[in-house]
Amino acid sequence: MKLKNLKKKVQRLEKRLQEGPKKLAKLKQKLHAAEAAKAARARKKMGAKPKPIEAKKSGAVKKAKKKLNLSPERRAQLAAAMKARWAAKRAARANATAGSSDNQHSAPPGPTPHAPENRPDGV
């Protein structure tokens, strides 16, 4: 084997040996990231189940809501829309509770219907 070829082979081998630890470290990093993602998915799946109230209270602090930058006109418009929606909900709930308390086949509320006073047969 020529000296030039031998030197090239040694250089390639040295390069491969140097890259080996880098590749190994990169693969280990990917493995840890995949394991962390799997654990996060498992935690998320477990978090979907209802937890006891005590566990929720001792958990992380609730993140603050982002403040909306609304003009006073838009804020008033939204407030009016929400009040109208709430009023409609209250009215629907009141109608539902009043309607559900009556029997479906009973007479409508009010005086009970009587026979007409002036019948055609005169009785």
Helices and strands as residue ranges (DSSP letters): H 3-47, H 53-57, H 72-101
